[in-house]
Amino acid sequence: MIGCLCIHGFTGSPDEVAPLAEYLRKRTDWMIKTPTLPGHGEELRLKGITYDQWFQAAERELQALMAECETVYVIGFSMGGVIAVYLAEKYRIDKLVLLSAAFYYVNPIQLWRDILDMFRNGWRRIGEHPLFIRYKNKMRSTPIAAVLEFRKLVNEVRPRLPYVHVPVLIVQGEKDGIVPPKSAHYLYQKIGSSKKKLLFLPESYHHVCHSADRHLLFAEVEKFLWENGND
């Protein structure tokens, strides 16, 4: 059996990766998991949460998936992409997909602007969409200490990049105002994988699974994961 772990971003929830997860569920018989990291979800409770708790939660989910599946893929969005690299360096996974991976720090003000622009260009009734509501609330619910924990997490993972050798697809939205394109280039240059692909999406913002290029993204991720004859 094939398993796929999808990890959301900082102050986010599984909704951030849900469109891709649902696409894969409809087109495969894989076991696909979209866990919620500690302190995250519908209501943020980040006070007192440390970055190692995010690592540990992701590890538990991966270990459970590996216990049931012979082949395991990890997909990480934003901070989830950083956590995915941590897992790929520590565990024997088969493929890695990094979406808007936040190896350069998120700017909270730009996050809000990016969300607004994304919805103006692609969604109607912005005030009713769950992503808009969540990010409106998160601007008031993210303690500075949590931001510092996020930065510690990135600093912990960066030195591990050369030791990751799993095939990797690195995805970056060209309209991403939160994680700059240099983060994707940095990843491509530093990661130790001999099989690596860099995919830029010209019409996508930070939340690539919800942006205008999402159908191209889904098809490219599916193609990458099926390459080399997976059963």
C-alpha positions as CSV (number, residue, x, y, z in Angstrom):
1,M,0.0,0.0,0.0
2,I,1.1,3.6,-0.6
3,G,0.7,6.2,2.1
4,C,0.9,10.0,1.8
5,L,1.3,12.4,4.7
6,C,0.3,16.0,4.0
7,I,1.4,18.7,6.5
8,H,-0.1,22.1,6.7
9,G,1.7,25.4,7.4
10,F,2.3,27.7,10.4
11,T,-0.9,28.9,12.1
12,G,-2.8,26.9,9.4
13,S,-4.9,23.7,9.3
14,P,-5.4,20.8,6.9
15,D,-7.7,23.0,4.8
16,E,-4.5,24.4,3.3
17,V,-3.6,21.1,1.7
18,A,-7.2,19.7,1.4
19,P,-7.7,20.3,-2.3
20,L,-4.6,18.4,-3.2
21,A,-5.4,15.6,-0.7
22,E,-8.9,15.3,-2.1
23,Y,-7.6,15.2,-5.6
24,L,-5.2,12.3,-4.8
25,R,-7.9,10.5,-2.8
26,K,-10.3,10.5,-5.8
27,R,-7.6,9.3,-8.2
28,T,-5.8,6.7,-6.1
29,D,-6.4,4.1,-3.4
30,W,-3.6,5.5,-1.3
31,M,-3.9,6.1,2.5
32,I,-3.7,9.9,2.8
33,K,-3.3,11.6,6.1
34,T,-3.8,15.3,6.8
35,P,-3.1,15.8,10.5
36,T,-3.4,19.0,12.6
37,L,-0.2,20.2,14.3
38,P,-0.3,21.1,18.0
39,G,-1.8,24.5,18.6
40,H,-3.2,24.7,15.1
41,G,-6.6,24.1,13.5
42,E,-9.9,25.9,13.6
43,E,-9.0,27.8,16.8
44,L,-5.3,28.7,17.4
45,R,-3.9,27.7,20.8
46,L,-0.2,28.3,20.2
47,K,0.7,29.7,23.6
48,G,3.2,27.5,25.3
49,I,3.7,25.3,22.1
50,T,7.3,24.7,21.1
51,Y,8.7,23.7,17.7
52,D,9.8,20.3,18.9
53,Q,6.2,19.5,19.6
54,W,5.4,20.1,15.9
55,F,8.3,17.8,14.9
56,Q,7.1,15.1,17.3
57,A,3.5,15.2,16.1
58,A,4.6,14.9,12.5
59,E,6.9,12.0,13.4
60,R,4.1,10.1,15.1
61,E,1.9,10.5,12.1
62,L,4.7,9.3,9.8
63,Q,5.5,6.4,11.9
64,A,1.9,5.3,12.0
65,L,1.7,5.5,8.2
66,M,5.0,3.6,7.7
67,A,3.6,0.8,9.9
68,E,0.8,0.3,7.4
69,C,2.3,1.2,4.1
70,E,5.3,-0.1,2.1
71,T,5.7,3.1,0.2
72,V,5.4,6.5,1.9
73,Y,5.3,10.0,0.4
74,V,5.5,13.3,2.4
75,I,3.9,16.5,1.1
76,G,4.6,19.7,3.1
77,F,3.1,23.2,2.7
78,S,5.0,26.3,3.9
79,M,6.2,25.5,7.5
80,G,4.9,22.0,6.7
81,G,7.5,21.8,4.0
82,V,10.3,22.5,6.4
83,I,8.9,19.8,8.7
84,A,8.8,17.5,5.7
85,V,12.5,18.0,5.0
86,Y,13.2,17.1,8.7
87,L,11.2,13.9,8.2
88,A,13.0,13.1,4.9
89,E,16.4,13.4,6.5
90,K,15.5,11.3,9.6
91,Y,13.3,8.6,8.0
92,R,13.4,6.4,4.9
93,I,10.5,7.9,2.8
94,D,10.1,7.4,-0.9
95,K,9.3,10.9,-2.3
96,L,9.1,14.4,-1.1
97,V,6.9,17.3,-2.3
98,L,7.6,20.8,-1.0
99,L,4.9,23.5,-1.6
100,S,5.9,27.1,-0.8
101,A,8.4,25.7,1.7
102,A,9.2,28.5,4.2
103,F,12.9,28.4,4.4
104,Y,12.8,32.2,4.4
105,Y,10.6,33.7,7.1
106,V,7.0,34.5,6.7
107,N,6.0,38.2,6.8
108,P,2.7,38.3,8.7
109,I,1.6,41.6,7.1
110,Q,2.3,40.3,3.6
111,L,0.5,37.1,4.5
112,W,-2.7,39.1,5.0
113,R,-2.2,41.1,1.7
114,D,-1.5,37.8,-0.1
115,I,-4.7,36.3,1.1
116,L,-6.7,39.3,0.1
117,D,-5.2,39.4,-3.4
118,M,-5.8,35.7,-3.8
119,F,-9.4,36.0,-3.0
120,R,-10.0,39.1,-5.1
121,N,-8.6,37.3,-8.1
122,G,-10.1,33.9,-7.6
123,W,-13.0,33.7,-5.1
124,R,-16.4,35.2,-4.7
125,R,-18.0,36.0,-1.3
126,I,-14.6,36.4,0.3
127,G,-16.0,36.9,3.8
128,E,-17.6,33.5,3.8
129,H,-14.6,31.4,2.7
130,P,-13.1,29.4,5.5
131,L,-9.5,30.3,4.6
132,F,-10.3,34.0,4.7
133,I,-12.1,33.6,8.1
134,R,-9.2,31.7,9.5
135,Y,-6.5,34.2,8.5
136,K,-8.6,37.1,9.7
137,N,-8.7,35.4,13.1
138,K,-5.1,34.3,13.1
139,M,-3.8,37.9,12.8
140,R,-5.1,38.4,16.3
141,S,-4.3,35.0,17.7
142,T,-0.6,34.4,17.0
143,P,1.7,35.1,19.9
144,I,5.2,36.5,19.2
145,A,6.6,33.4,21.0
146,A,5.1,31.2,18.4
147,V,6.7,33.1,15.6
148,L,10.1,32.7,17.4
149,E,9.4,28.9,17.6
150,F,8.8,28.8,13.9
151,R,12.1,30.5,13.3
152,K,13.9,28.0,15.6
153,L,12.3,25.2,13.6
154,V,13.7,26.6,10.3
155,N,17.1,27.1,11.8
156,E,17.1,23.5,13.0
157,V,16.2,22.1,9.6
158,R,18.4,24.2,7.2
159,P,21.6,22.3,8.0
160,R,19.9,19.0,7.3
161,L,19.2,19.9,3.6
162,P,22.4,18.4,2.2
163,Y,21.6,15.1,3.9
164,V,18.2,14.6,2.2
165,H,18.6,12.3,-0.8
166,V,15.0,11.4,-1.6
167,P,13.5,12.4,-5.0
168,V,11.9,15.9,-4.5
169,L,9.5,18.2,-6.3
170,I,9.9,21.8,-5.2
171,V,6.8,24.0,-6.0
172,Q,6.7,27.8,-5.8
173,G,4.0,30.3,-6.8
174,E,5.4,33.2,-8.7
175,K,3.0,35.6,-7.1
176,D,3.9,34.4,-3.6
177,G,4.4,37.5,-1.5
178,I,5.1,35.6,1.7
179,V,7.8,33.0,0.8
180,P,10.0,34.6,-1.9
181,P,11.2,32.6,-5.0
182,K,14.7,32.6,-3.5
183,S,13.5,30.1,-1.0
184,A,12.7,27.6,-3.8
185,H,16.1,28.3,-5.5
186,Y,17.8,27.9,-2.1
187,L,16.1,24.6,-1.6
188,Y,17.0,23.3,-5.1
189,Q,20.7,24.3,-4.6
190,K,21.1,23.0,-1.0
191,I,19.1,19.8,-0.9
192,G,21.2,16.7,-1.4
193,S,18.8,14.9,-3.7
194,S,20.1,13.8,-7.1
195,K,16.6,13.6,-8.5
196,K,15.0,17.0,-8.0
197,K,12.6,19.2,-9.9
198,L,11.7,22.9,-9.5
199,L,8.2,23.9,-10.6
200,F,7.1,27.5,-10.7
201,L,3.4,28.4,-11.0
202,P,2.9,31.7,-12.7
203,E,-0.5,32.5,-11.4
204,S,-0.2,31.2,-7.9
205,Y,0.1,32.9,-4.5
206,H,1.4,31.4,-1.3
207,H,-1.5,29.0,-0.9
208,V,-0.8,27.1,-4.1
209,C,-3.5,24.4,-3.4
210,H,-6.1,27.2,-3.6
211,S,-4.6,29.4,-6.3
212,A,-5.4,29.7,-10.0
213,D,-2.8,27.2,-11.1
214,R,-4.0,24.5,-8.6
215,H,-5.1,22.1,-11.4
216,L,-1.7,22.2,-13.0
217,L,-0.1,21.7,-9.5
218,F,-2.3,18.6,-8.8
219,A,-1.5,17.1,-12.2
220,E,2.3,17.7,-11.7
221,V,2.3,16.3,-8.2
222,E,0.4,13.2,-9.3
223,K,2.8,12.7,-12.2
224,F,5.8,13.1,-10.0
225,L,4.5,10.6,-7.4
226,W,3.6,8.0,-10.1
227,E,7.0,8.2,-11.9
228,N,9.1,5.1,-12.0
229,G,6.3,2.6,-11.9
230,N,4.7,2.8,-8.5
231,D,2.0,0.1,-8.1
